[in-house]
Amino acid sequence: MKRKNWTIALVLGAALSCGSLWAQDDKVTVPFRDPSGKRTLKVTTMNGSITVKGYDGKDAIIESSGAGRRDRGRPSNIPPGMKQINQNQGFDVIEENNTIRVTTGPMGSGSVVIQVPVETSLDLNTLNGGHITVENISGEIVAENLNGAVILTNVSGSVVANSNNGKITASLNRVTPNKNMSFCTMNGNVEVTLPADIKANVKMRSDNGDIWTDFDVKITPSTKTTVEDNRKTGGRYRVKVDKTIEGTINGGGPEIQFRTFNGRIVIGKK
Protein backbone atom coordinates (compact mmCIF):
# COMPACT_ATOMS: atom_id res chain seq x y z
CA MET A 1 0.00 0.00 0.00
CA LYS A 2 1.34 3.39 -0.94
CA ARG A 3 2.15 5.48 2.12
CA LYS A 4 0.21 8.71 2.48
CA ASN A 5 0.00 11.43 5.09
CA TRP A 6 -3.13 13.53 5.23
CA THR A 7 -2.87 17.04 6.64
CA ILE A 8 -5.76 19.49 6.68
CA ALA A 9 -5.64 22.95 8.20
CA LEU A 10 -9.06 24.58 8.46
CA VAL A 11 -9.18 28.30 9.28
CA LEU A 12 -12.44 30.07 8.68
CA GLY A 13 -12.52 33.68 7.65
CA ALA A 14 -8.73 33.98 7.34
CA ALA A 15 -7.13 36.35 4.86
CA LEU A 16 -4.36 34.62 2.94
CA SER A 17 -3.07 37.80 1.32
CA CYS A 18 -4.04 41.42 0.81
CA GLY A 19 -7.12 41.73 -1.35
CA SER A 20 -8.13 38.07 -1.09
CA LEU A 21 -10.37 36.24 1.38
CA TRP A 22 -10.22 32.50 1.80
CA ALA A 23 -12.65 30.30 3.68
CA GLN A 24 -13.69 26.67 3.86
CA ASP A 25 -16.70 24.88 5.20
CA ASP A 26 -16.21 23.80 8.83
CA LYS A 27 -16.81 20.14 7.99
CA VAL A 28 -14.20 17.80 6.54
CA THR A 29 -13.93 14.09 5.84
CA VAL A 30 -10.58 12.38 6.43
CA PRO A 31 -9.95 8.72 5.49
CA PHE A 32 -8.03 6.30 7.66
CA ARG A 33 -5.11 4.85 5.72
CA ASP A 34 -6.08 1.24 6.43
CA PRO A 35 -9.86 0.94 6.98
CA SER A 36 -9.47 -2.68 8.11
CA GLY A 37 -6.63 -1.99 10.57
CA LYS A 38 -6.61 -0.67 14.11
CA ARG A 39 -7.86 2.94 14.10
CA THR A 40 -7.12 5.66 16.65
CA LEU A 41 -8.57 9.15 17.04
CA LYS A 42 -6.78 11.76 19.18
CA VAL A 43 -8.45 15.10 19.93
CA THR A 44 -7.00 18.03 21.89
CA THR A 45 -8.86 21.27 22.54
CA MET A 46 -8.24 24.12 24.96
CA ASN A 47 -11.80 25.44 25.30
CA GLY A 48 -14.91 23.63 24.20
CA SER A 49 -16.73 20.32 24.03
CA ILE A 50 -15.68 17.14 22.29
CA THR A 51 -18.31 14.75 20.94
CA VAL A 52 -17.38 11.47 19.26
CA LYS A 53 -19.98 9.14 17.76
CA GLY A 54 -19.53 5.77 16.15
CA TYR A 55 -21.22 5.21 12.80
CA ASP A 56 -21.37 2.70 9.97
CA GLY A 57 -18.62 4.14 7.80
CA LYS A 58 -14.88 4.07 7.11
CA ASP A 59 -13.80 7.71 7.43
CA ALA A 60 -13.64 10.37 10.12
CA ILE A 61 -16.18 13.17 9.64
CA ILE A 62 -15.12 16.25 11.59
CA GLU A 63 -17.24 19.33 12.28
CA SER A 64 -16.41 22.46 14.26
CA SER A 65 -18.76 25.16 15.46
CA GLY A 66 -18.89 28.11 17.81
CA ALA A 67 -17.01 31.34 18.26
CA GLY A 68 -13.26 31.20 17.92
CA ARG A 69 -12.36 33.74 20.58
CA ARG A 70 -13.82 34.81 23.89
CA ASP A 71 -15.31 38.28 24.19
CA ARG A 72 -12.53 40.49 25.50
CA GLY A 73 -14.59 43.67 25.49
CA ARG A 74 -14.28 46.66 23.18
CA PRO A 75 -10.74 48.04 22.86
CA SER A 76 -10.48 51.77 23.58
CA ASN A 77 -9.34 52.61 20.05
CA ILE A 78 -12.36 50.96 18.31
CA PRO A 79 -14.92 53.59 17.30
CA PRO A 80 -18.49 53.32 18.68
CA GLY A 81 -20.97 51.64 16.37
CA MET A 82 -18.56 48.97 15.13
CA LYS A 83 -19.60 45.35 15.65
CA GLN A 84 -17.28 42.43 16.23
CA ILE A 85 -17.40 39.53 13.77
CA ASN A 86 -16.56 36.27 15.54
CA GLN A 87 -14.25 33.82 13.83
CA ASN A 88 -14.69 30.09 13.94
CA GLN A 89 -12.13 28.38 16.16
CA GLY A 90 -10.64 26.40 13.23
CA PHE A 91 -8.84 23.10 13.58
CA ASP A 92 -5.95 21.05 12.23
CA VAL A 93 -6.26 17.41 11.20
CA ILE A 94 -3.36 15.04 10.60
CA GLU A 95 -3.65 11.38 9.59
CA GLU A 96 -0.56 9.23 10.02
CA ASN A 97 -0.15 5.48 10.60
CA ASN A 98 -3.92 5.03 10.86
CA THR A 99 -4.12 7.63 13.64
CA ILE A 100 -6.08 10.85 13.11
CA ARG A 101 -5.11 13.82 15.30
CA VAL A 102 -7.48 16.76 15.65
CA THR A 103 -6.29 19.96 17.32
CA THR A 104 -8.45 23.05 17.70
CA GLY A 105 -7.27 26.65 17.88
CA PRO A 106 -5.78 27.72 21.24
CA MET A 107 -8.46 30.41 21.69
CA GLY A 108 -11.32 28.24 20.55
CA SER A 109 -14.54 28.26 22.57
CA GLY A 110 -16.79 26.21 20.34
CA SER A 111 -17.24 22.48 19.99
CA VAL A 112 -15.95 19.71 17.77
CA VAL A 113 -18.18 16.82 16.69
CA ILE A 114 -16.56 13.78 15.08
CA GLN A 115 -18.00 10.63 13.58
CA VAL A 116 -15.71 7.62 13.28
CA PRO A 117 -16.17 3.89 12.65
CA VAL A 118 -17.51 2.11 15.72
CA GLU A 119 -14.30 0.14 16.30
CA THR A 120 -11.96 3.07 16.94
CA SER A 121 -9.76 3.78 19.96
CA LEU A 122 -9.97 7.29 21.42
CA ASP A 123 -7.63 9.68 23.23
CA LEU A 124 -9.59 12.84 24.09
CA ASN A 125 -8.44 15.86 26.05
CA THR A 126 -10.06 19.22 26.79
CA LEU A 127 -9.34 21.84 29.45
CA ASN A 128 -12.19 24.32 29.84
CA GLY A 129 -15.76 25.06 28.96
CA GLY A 130 -17.29 21.83 27.77
CA HIS A 131 -18.08 18.14 28.12
CA ILE A 132 -16.50 15.07 26.57
CA THR A 133 -19.26 12.89 25.13
CA VAL A 134 -18.72 9.48 23.51
CA GLU A 135 -21.44 7.32 21.98
CA ASN A 136 -21.45 3.91 20.31
CA ILE A 137 -17.68 3.30 20.32
CA SER A 138 -15.76 0.05 20.82
CA GLY A 139 -12.06 0.35 21.64
CA GLU A 140 -9.58 1.72 24.14
CA ILE A 141 -11.04 5.00 25.43
CA VAL A 142 -9.04 7.64 27.28
CA ALA A 143 -11.01 10.80 28.14
CA GLU A 144 -9.53 13.60 30.25
CA ASN A 145 -11.43 16.80 31.04
CA LEU A 146 -10.05 19.37 33.45
CA ASN A 147 -13.26 21.35 33.95
CA GLY A 148 -16.27 19.46 32.70
CA ALA A 149 -18.07 16.14 32.59
CA VAL A 150 -17.11 12.91 30.84
CA ILE A 151 -20.15 11.06 29.49
CA LEU A 152 -19.75 7.66 27.81
CA THR A 153 -22.83 5.90 26.43
CA ASN A 154 -23.14 2.51 24.74
CA VAL A 155 -19.39 1.88 24.67
CA SER A 156 -17.31 -1.29 24.80
CA GLY A 157 -13.66 -2.04 25.44
CA SER A 158 -11.63 -0.33 28.16
CA VAL A 159 -11.99 3.12 29.73
CA VAL A 160 -9.79 5.59 31.56
CA ALA A 161 -11.95 8.63 32.40
CA ASN A 162 -10.65 11.56 34.45
CA SER A 163 -12.04 14.96 35.40
CA ASN A 164 -11.04 17.56 37.94
CA ASN A 165 -14.37 19.39 38.12
CA GLY A 166 -17.13 17.35 36.55
CA LYS A 167 -19.11 14.14 36.80
CA ILE A 168 -18.08 10.83 35.26
CA THR A 169 -20.90 8.82 33.68
CA ALA A 170 -20.22 5.62 31.74
CA SER A 171 -22.29 2.74 30.40
CA LEU A 172 -20.31 -0.24 29.06
CA ASN A 173 -21.85 -3.08 27.10
CA ARG A 174 -18.68 -5.22 27.05
CA VAL A 175 -15.22 -4.88 28.55
CA THR A 176 -11.82 -5.92 27.27
CA PRO A 177 -10.54 -8.95 29.22
CA ASN A 178 -7.49 -8.42 31.46
CA LYS A 179 -7.54 -4.64 31.01
CA ASN A 180 -7.46 -2.26 33.98
CA MET A 181 -9.86 0.70 34.02
CA SER A 182 -10.27 3.91 35.99
CA PHE A 183 -13.08 6.40 36.65
CA CYS A 184 -11.88 9.36 38.72
CA THR A 185 -12.91 12.94 39.44
CA MET A 186 -12.20 15.50 42.13
CA ASN A 187 -15.60 17.18 42.24
CA GLY A 188 -18.59 15.26 40.92
CA ASN A 189 -20.41 11.95 40.98
CA VAL A 190 -19.01 8.79 39.46
CA GLU A 191 -21.79 6.67 37.94
CA VAL A 192 -20.72 3.57 35.99
CA THR A 193 -22.78 0.71 34.57
CA LEU A 194 -20.92 -2.54 33.84
CA PRO A 195 -21.85 -5.92 32.34
CA ALA A 196 -23.41 -8.24 34.93
CA ASP A 197 -20.82 -10.98 34.31
CA ILE A 198 -17.74 -8.76 34.68
CA LYS A 199 -14.87 -10.14 36.75
CA ALA A 200 -12.89 -7.42 38.51
CA ASN A 201 -10.93 -6.30 41.52
CA VAL A 202 -12.40 -2.95 42.54
CA LYS A 203 -10.99 -0.01 44.47
CA MET A 204 -13.57 2.54 45.61
CA ARG A 205 -13.15 5.80 47.50
CA SER A 206 -15.34 8.84 48.10
CA ASP A 207 -14.01 11.25 50.71
CA ASN A 208 -17.26 13.22 50.92
CA GLY A 209 -20.00 10.98 49.59
CA ASP A 210 -21.60 7.52 49.63
CA ILE A 211 -20.91 4.38 47.61
CA TRP A 212 -23.79 2.38 46.07
CA THR A 213 -23.88 -0.80 43.96
CA ASP A 214 -26.18 -3.67 43.02
CA PHE A 215 -23.22 -6.01 42.42
CA ASP A 216 -22.38 -8.61 45.03
CA VAL A 217 -19.01 -7.17 46.04
CA LYS A 218 -16.84 -9.30 48.31
CA ILE A 219 -15.07 -6.73 50.47
CA THR A 220 -11.41 -7.33 51.31
CA PRO A 221 -10.51 -6.35 54.89
CA SER A 222 -8.32 -3.26 54.84
CA THR A 223 -5.04 -3.23 56.74
CA LYS A 224 -3.41 -0.27 55.00
CA THR A 225 -2.10 2.18 57.55
CA THR A 226 0.49 4.93 57.52
CA VAL A 227 2.49 5.58 60.68
CA GLU A 228 4.22 8.90 61.27
CA ASP A 229 6.47 8.99 64.33
CA ASN A 230 8.34 12.24 64.98
CA ARG A 231 8.42 12.03 68.77
CA LYS A 232 12.20 11.79 68.91
CA THR A 233 12.43 15.27 67.39
CA GLY A 234 9.66 16.71 69.54
CA GLY A 235 6.97 15.99 67.02
CA ARG A 236 3.87 13.85 67.07
CA TYR A 237 2.86 10.24 66.54
CA ARG A 238 0.14 9.70 63.92
CA VAL A 239 -1.59 6.64 62.46
CA LYS A 240 -3.65 7.10 59.31
CA VAL A 241 -5.95 4.37 57.95
CA ASP A 242 -6.57 4.40 54.21
CA LYS A 243 -10.24 5.05 53.40
CA THR A 244 -10.14 3.11 50.12
CA ILE A 245 -12.49 0.10 49.98
CA GLU A 246 -11.24 -2.90 48.04
CA GLY A 247 -13.17 -5.93 46.91
CA THR A 248 -13.89 -8.39 44.13
CA ILE A 249 -16.77 -8.90 41.72
CA ASN A 250 -17.53 -12.37 40.36
CA GLY A 251 -14.31 -13.78 41.78
CA GLY A 252 -12.00 -10.94 40.79
CA GLY A 253 -10.07 -9.90 37.71
CA PRO A 254 -8.46 -6.74 36.31
CA GLU A 255 -8.42 -3.70 38.57
CA ILE A 256 -11.11 -1.05 38.25
CA GLN A 257 -10.72 2.15 40.25
CA PHE A 258 -13.61 4.44 41.23
CA ARG A 259 -12.58 7.69 42.90
CA THR A 260 -14.15 11.02 43.81
CA PHE A 261 -13.41 13.55 46.51
CA ASN A 262 -16.75 15.37 46.53
CA GLY A 263 -19.57 13.20 45.21
CA ARG A 264 -21.12 9.77 45.31
CA ILE A 265 -20.10 6.56 43.56
CA VAL A 266 -22.75 4.41 41.90
CA ILE A 267 -21.71 1.11 40.27
CA GLY A 268 -24.62 -0.45 38.41
CA LYS A 269 -25.21 -3.84 36.82
CA LYS A 270 -26.08 -3.75 33.10
C-alpha positions in Angstrom: 0.0 0.0 0.0 1.3 3.4 -0.9 2.2 5.5 2.1 0.2 8.7 2.5 0.0 11.4 5.1 -3.1 13.5 5.2 -2.9 17.0 6.6 -5.8 19.5 6.7 -5.6 22.9 8.2 -9.1 24.6 8.5 -9.2 28.3 9.3 -12.4 30.1 8.7 -12.5 33.7 7.6 -8.7 34.0 7.3 -7.1 36.4 4.9 -4.4 34.6 2.9 -3.1 37.8 1.3 -4.0 41.4 0.8 -7.1 41.7 -1.4 -8.1 38.1 -1.1 -10.4 36.2 1.4 -10.2 32.5 1.8 -12.6 30.3 3.7 -13.7 26.7 3.9 -16.7 24.9 5.2 -16.2 23.8 8.8 -16.8 20.1 8.0 -14.2 17.8 6.5 -13.9 14.1 5.8 -10.6 12.4 6.4 -9.9 8.7 5.5 -8.0 6.3 7.7 -5.1 4.8 5.7 -6.1 1.2 6.4 -9.9 0.9 7.0 -9.5 -2.7 8.1 -6.6 -2.0 10.6 -6.6 -0.7 14.1 -7.9 2.9 14.1 -7.1 5.7 16.6 -8.6 9.2 17.0 -6.8 11.8 19.2 -8.5 15.1 19.9 -7.0 18.0 21.9 -8.9 21.3 22.5 -8.2 24.1 25.0 -11.8 25.4 25.3 -14.9 23.6 24.2 -16.7 20.3 24.0 -15.7 17.1 22.3 -18.3 14.7 20.9 -17.4 11.5 19.3 -20.0 9.1 17.8 -19.5 5.8 16.2 -21.2 5.2 12.8 -21.4 2.7 10.0 -18.6 4.1 7.8 -14.9 4.1 7.1 -13.8 7.7 7.4 -13.6 10.4 10.1 -16.2 13.2 9.6 -15.1 16.3 11.6 -17.2 19.3 12.3 -16.4 22.5 14.3 -18.8 25.2 15.5 -18.9 28.1 17.8 -17.0 31.3 18.3 -13.3 31.2 17.9 -12.4 33.7 20.6 -13.8 34.8 23.9 -15.3 38.3 24.2 -12.5 40.5 25.5 -14.6 43.7 25.5 -14.3 46.7 23.2 -10.7 48.0 22.9 -10.5 51.8 23.6 -9.3 52.6 20.0 -12.4 51.0 18.3 -14.9 53.6 17.3 -18.5 53.3 18.7 -21.0 51.6 16.4 -18.6 49.0 15.1 -19.6 45.4 15.6 -17.3 42.4 16.2 -17.4 39.5 13.8 -16.6 36.3 15.5 -14.2 33.8 13.8 -14.7 30.1 13.9 -12.1 28.4 16.2 -10.6 26.4 13.2 -8.8 23.1 13.6 -6.0 21.1 12.2 -6.3 17.4 11.2 -3.4 15.0 10.6 -3.7 11.4 9.6 -0.6 9.2 10.0 -0.1 5.5 10.6 -3.9 5.0 10.9 -4.1 7.6 13.6 -6.1 10.8 13.1 -5.1 13.8 15.3 -7.5 16.8 15.6 -6.3 20.0 17.3 -8.5 23.1 17.7 -7.3 26.7 17.9 -5.8 27.7 21.2 -8.5 30.4 21.7 -11.3 28.2 20.6 -14.5 28.3 22.6 -16.8 26.2 20.3 -17.2 22.5 20.0 -16.0 19.7 17.8 -18.2 16.8 16.7 -16.6 13.8 15.1 -18.0 10.6 13.6 -15.7 7.6 13.3 -16.2 3.9 12.6 -17.5 2.1 15.7 -14.3 0.1 16.3 -12.0 3.1 16.9 -9.8 3.8 20.0 -10.0 7.3 21.4 -7.6 9.7 23.2 -9.6 12.8 24.1 -8.4 15.9 26.1 -10.1 19.2 26.8 -9.3 21.8 29.5 -12.2 24.3 29.8 -15.8 25.1 29.0 -17.3 21.8 27.8 -18.1 18.1 28.1 -16.5 15.1 26.6 -19.3 12.9 25.1 -18.7 9.5 23.5 -21.4 7.3 22.0 -21.5 3.9 20.3 -17.7 3.3 20.3 -15.8 0.1 20.8 -12.1 0.4 21.6 -9.6 1.7 24.1 -11.0 5.0 25.4 -9.0 7.6 27.3 -11.0 10.8 28.1 -9.5 13.6 30.2 -11.4 16.8 31.0 -10.0 19.4 33.4 -13.3 21.3 34.0 -16.3 19.5 32.7 -18.1 16.1 32.6 -17.1 12.9 30.8 -20.2 11.1 29.5 -19.7 7.7 27.8 -22.8 5.9 26.4 -23.1 2.5 24.7 -19.4 1.9 24.7 -17.3 -1.3 24.8 -13.7 -2.0 25.4 -11.6 -0.3 28.2 -12.0 3.1 29.7 -9.8 5.6 31.6 -11.9 8.6 32.4 -10.7 11.6 34.5 -12.0 15.0 35.4 -11.0 17.6 37.9 -14.4 19.4 38.1 -17.1 17.3 36.5 -19.1 14.1 36.8 -18.1 10.8 35.3 -20.9 8.8 33.7 -20.2 5.6 31.7 -22.3 2.7 30.4 -20.3 -0.2 29.1 -21.9 -3.1 27.1 -18.7 -5.2 27.0 -15.2 -4.9 28.6 -11.8 -5.9 27.3 -10.5 -9.0 29.2 -7.5 -8.4 31.5 -7.5 -4.6 31.0 -7.5 -2.3 34.0 -9.9 0.7 34.0 -10.3 3.9 36.0 -13.1 6.4 36.6 -11.9 9.4 38.7 -12.9 12.9 39.4 -12.2 15.5 42.1 -15.6 17.2 42.2 -18.6 15.3 40.9 -20.4 12.0 41.0 -19.0 8.8 39.5 -21.8 6.7 37.9 -20.7 3.6 36.0 -22.8 0.7 34.6 -20.9 -2.5 33.8 -21.9 -5.9 32.3 -23.4 -8.2 34.9 -20.8 -11.0 34.3 -17.7 -8.8 34.7 -14.9 -10.1 36.7 -12.9 -7.4 38.5 -10.9 -6.3 41.5 -12.4 -3.0 42.5 -11.0 0.0 44.5 -13.6 2.5 45.6 -13.1 5.8 47.5 -15.3 8.8 48.1 -14.0 11.3 50.7 -17.3 13.2 50.9 -20.0 11.0 49.6 -21.6 7.5 49.6 -20.9 4.4 47.6 -23.8 2.4 46.1 -23.9 -0.8 44.0 -26.2 -3.7 43.0 -23.2 -6.0 42.4 -22.4 -8.6 45.0 -19.0 -7.2 46.0 -16.8 -9.3 48.3 -15.1 -6.7 50.5 -11.4 -7.3 51.3 -10.5 -6.4 54.9 -8.3 -3.3 54.8 -5.0 -3.2 56.7 -3.4 -0.3 55.0 -2.1 2.2 57.5 0.5 4.9 57.5 2.5 5.6 60.7 4.2 8.9 61.3 6.5 9.0 64.3 8.3 12.2 65.0 8.4 12.0 68.8 12.2 11.8 68.9 12.4 15.3 67.4 9.7 16.7 69.5 7.0 16.0 67.0 3.9 13.8 67.1 2.9 10.2 66.5 0.1 9.7 63.9 -1.6 6.6 62.5 -3.7 7.1 59.3 -6.0 4.4 58.0 -6.6 4.4 54.2 -10.2 5.1 53.4 -10.1 3.1 50.1 -12.5 0.1 50.0 -11.2 -2.9 48.0 -13.2 -5.9 46.9 -13.9 -8.4 44.1 -16.8 -8.9 41.7 -17.5 -12.4 40.4 -14.3 -13.8 41.8 -12.0 -10.9 40.8 -10.1 -9.9 37.7 -8.5 -6.7 36.3 -8.4 -3.7 38.6 -11.1 -1.1 38.2 -10.7 2.1 40.2 -13.6 4.4 41.2 -12.6 7.7 42.9 -14.2 11.0 43.8 -13.4 13.5 46.5 -16.8 15.4 46.5 -19.6 13.2 45.2 -21.1 9.8 45.3 -20.1 6.6 43.6 -22.7 4.4 41.9 -21.7 1.1 40.3 -24.6 -0.4 38.4 -25.2 -3.8 36.8 -26.1 -3.7 33.1 
